[in-house]
């Protein structure tokens, strides 16, 4: 992982690739890498779909190693949705494979001069880019099937669906999972549109070294990256895995029910945004809970406990079969089930799973899509609870009809087009599945994260609701600013390692597990990172991001929730968002 | 003009009116009044369509007097298009009538709790507000006809069309002209949507004092407002009118050909934005020039020389008849002819006139609509030059189809929905009919005006192209910042007087005419305003506006043209916009 692959899509005579040393970016991985490149190389006032924007795809510092949980990948650029800097990250196989192929980042630059669509193939022999207009408007599943037929089973793919080709602000970058399905997505902020603007449909990765000599005989793939101190690394990894397995959240809750274990929990505490953020409890919650979902999956022969990438020991992923027992989609995540479920008043798990599939296939962010459908329902385009109408809306996006163009542009544009006042966005990005009035810590993160409303940027739900890593009253403003600040710093650091963010539950609660994480990094790179060093890295990343946003025109005025969260009481607790503006402005005082 | 009419549309039990003294707003008129009320009373971060926004309608300081040219009216609020403060102004009859009825402003506040549509009737006896859902979705012409049938001939109307009711960001507030036609519009910034959000369809004004006793016998209307020093006022007005009549622009060019006299001029200098700002000259210019238009109007029995309000001596307005000699629309303005003409590659004057009529009727800003159609053409929705497709797009807006919802949201949203990179907007508002590369002074105004891209905010075309009030090379950055600064200050002051901005040509060139303007104000109000006082007023207005925008989250980053104006050369002069960012930031240093 000692080089950066730069692909200039706007070069005269067609795309031009160059592998360059890390240079000033040495020591960065994941989000630190994407945010460093974007903040240094992208003009903050450029058009997100223009030649000056860049799409950066970077594995984490530990990706491609034998470390558990290290398969996350970061995608960065100037966001078409927020207009600010964006890092969206994803699971799936490409992070490990790209790291093993030696690339610390792929940077797509420039803009093609015509409308050709390109595929990029990367293996041990280098990079090959070719025009392939037969891929135009292929949904992700069909695209991956085509790549499999062309390049074999040992590949993994980074791709965009029709939404990305149409440059929609809710378009994702898709990553294939262990079964070579395009189920993992860098979803937020429309980075799929940036990839679309570069004319790149798919990046196929293959880390095969030796192919089987007879048909069907196994191929040999690249080895794990080798640590500086293999023994210490192995020991640290063992302690790390033990720590994850012994914690209730990462060892029990997530494996058994996946992220959707949260539906019942959030509904119980009254923080589950229902009917476009109008109330905190949903009558139909039990029908779409993680428990019900896992039971349904088991009954239909699907697998509720499964990892999204090799090396995962939490196994919060899974598969979802239809009534006939056929694969329909991966196990929908809590955020997806909420966005298309309670937030739209829908309690039919099969219909929600269908929407999950359609979002993955068209390449649309499930959170933005669900939030947008709810806004459209408030605009009168469909009734809350009408699952078939919601499904149809996703098809409109995938087909690029005029209605689809509006919906595919996200909740903020949809609200503007239909004159809806109650639109739950910050910096133009839709809020996820926690109401900021009933979970005030996450409200601070929504308001202040450089990413726009993003739960993963500083998951205060842990301390506010799950009581992991601390206990801060969810309904009161006290302590939320400090909580969000610390979480945003820690998250920026973790997102740079390639580690799944869910390790945070164990790392925050168990000092030994945190030490094991430090030991993994130190034994791999031969360095002496301390807790303070992790904090410094997180602060450095956030500072780069906020600096970019400031130059793009963001001020404290953008670090705010929409006004109605301060005035409209939220049932059942009848609370409003109580964190004062002047306190929000202290989040980044350190 | 000693009171403000406040109408709380959100009061319990229905709208509640109160007439209150001017208080802190004494001495303000027009734009100074709207911007003062908005900046003091509207929370900068509120939703433009929410209860906290206000719609302020204010005649100028000299409106309702015997002074020539004093019939302009200002409309203000937080803009649904830009998200910043907005003043849009209009001609027509209501300014004079409202001033004579004694109101320095109407302020629509709050938001109705249901979907009823209201009409407001104001006469000497007071204010009457009633629900009238029969008006729903009436286009402006039908609406005014209905009001005429109901209230008689002696009224004038302030209204919204379907676009305003649908809360579209390009919706106008319409004002009737001398013939009681809804042809004058406070067009920019979507203030019609704010009026729509308040549930007010129309405000009918009637300044009749005594009605004729038999059918058809004339009614007596209110007298002009009386100056403190009637003799001096009369003398000043005579000198003022003489000055206007003796200047080439206000005495000859504008009366003969209307504002569309500019088509040939801008085309000749290569500053006429053609095909969505791709080049500076249009092959079809001569077919849609003011000269051709005036000739067409004369041939068909229409009137090319006409005022938009009583008291106008410039007479740049007119009427446009169809081929059969029937009234089609008012004489389309230069901006409208350009927006729907050269900018869309259309050179059919009748089709352009039809679009002008449709915009007026649906209540859509002609500049935003034309710029949006051109962006849609760039997106491939129609071919440049296809007038029927352009007409159909306006119908889509008026009908509120999904496509219409996109287009009605303006050029920025349309660009976003269809992934178009070249979108000529500043602060979300489309640029008018002067390319900022070939007329660099207007580029400074587009970039820095608190209103978003707005030619009227500091009309540097005068010095850059017309060589009125000075001579600054249009193609070079030198001197443009100072020019735009002085014009923006002067404009903010003139927009507060109720005077038509076109007086500026004579006022800038002829010291005597400027003195006559001061004398008009001084003799009317018994004050001693000097040139410095005018400058101070303009600075005060701009400062209030910029302060609001700063609190709404605007920074120097929003005071910029889209990047492509700095990199894409503009034919025939092959120039880019050359004013440096750091110089743009000096516009408001005084």
Contacts between the chains, C-beta under 8 A, distances in Angstrom:
chain1	res1	chain2	res2	distance
A	43	B	563	7.1
A	44	B	557	7.2
A	45	B	557	6.1
A	45	B	560	5.9
A	45	B	563	6.2
A	46	B	563	5.6
A	47	B	421	4.9
A	47	B	562	6.9
A	47	B	563	6.3
A	47	B	564	7.6
A	49	B	419	6.0
A	49	B	421	4.9
A	50	B	421	5.1
A	50	B	563	6.9
A	50	B	564	7.7
A	52	B	563	7.0
A	80	B	416	7.5
A	166	B	419	6.2
A	167	B	418	8.0
A	167	B	419	2.9
A	168	B	419	7.1
A	169	B	416	6.4
A	193	B	419	6.6
A	196	B	419	7.6
A	197	B	419	7.4
A	197	B	421	7.7
A	401	B	402	7.2
A	402	B	401	7.2
A	402	B	402	4.1
A	402	B	403	4.0
A	402	B	406	6.3
A	403	B	402	4.0
A	405	B	406	6.3
A	405	B	417	4.2
A	405	B	418	6.2
A	406	B	402	6.3
A	406	B	405	6.3
A	406	B	406	5.9
A	406	B	417	6.1
A	408	B	417	7.8
A	409	B	413	7.7
A	409	B	416	5.5
A	409	B	417	5.1
A	413	B	409	7.7
A	413	B	413	5.9
A	413	B	416	6.1
A	413	B	417	6.7
A	416	B	80	7.5
A	416	B	169	6.4
A	416	B	409	5.5
A	416	B	413	6.1
A	417	B	405	4.2
A	417	B	406	6.1
A	417	B	408	7.8
A	417	B	409	5.1
A	417	B	413	6.7
A	418	B	167	8.0
A	418	B	405	6.2
A	419	B	49	6.0
A	419	B	166	6.2
A	419	B	167	2.9
A	419	B	168	7.1
A	419	B	193	6.6
A	419	B	196	7.6
A	419	B	197	7.4
A	421	B	47	4.9
A	421	B	49	4.9
A	421	B	50	5.1
A	421	B	197	7.8
A	550	B	555	7.8
A	551	B	557	6.6
A	552	B	557	6.0
A	553	B	553	7.9
A	553	B	554	7.4
A	553	B	555	5.0
A	553	B	556	7.8
A	553	B	557	2.9
A	553	B	558	5.3
A	554	B	553	7.4
A	554	B	555	7.9
A	555	B	550	7.8
A	555	B	553	5.0
A	555	B	554	7.9
A	555	B	555	5.6
A	556	B	553	7.8
A	557	B	44	7.2
A	557	B	45	6.1
A	557	B	551	6.6
A	557	B	552	6.0
A	557	B	553	3.0
A	558	B	553	5.2
A	560	B	45	5.9
A	562	B	47	7.0
A	563	B	43	7.2
A	563	B	45	6.2
A	563	B	46	5.6
A	563	B	47	6.3
A	563	B	50	6.9
A	563	B	52	7.1
A	564	B	47	7.7
A	564	B	50	7.7
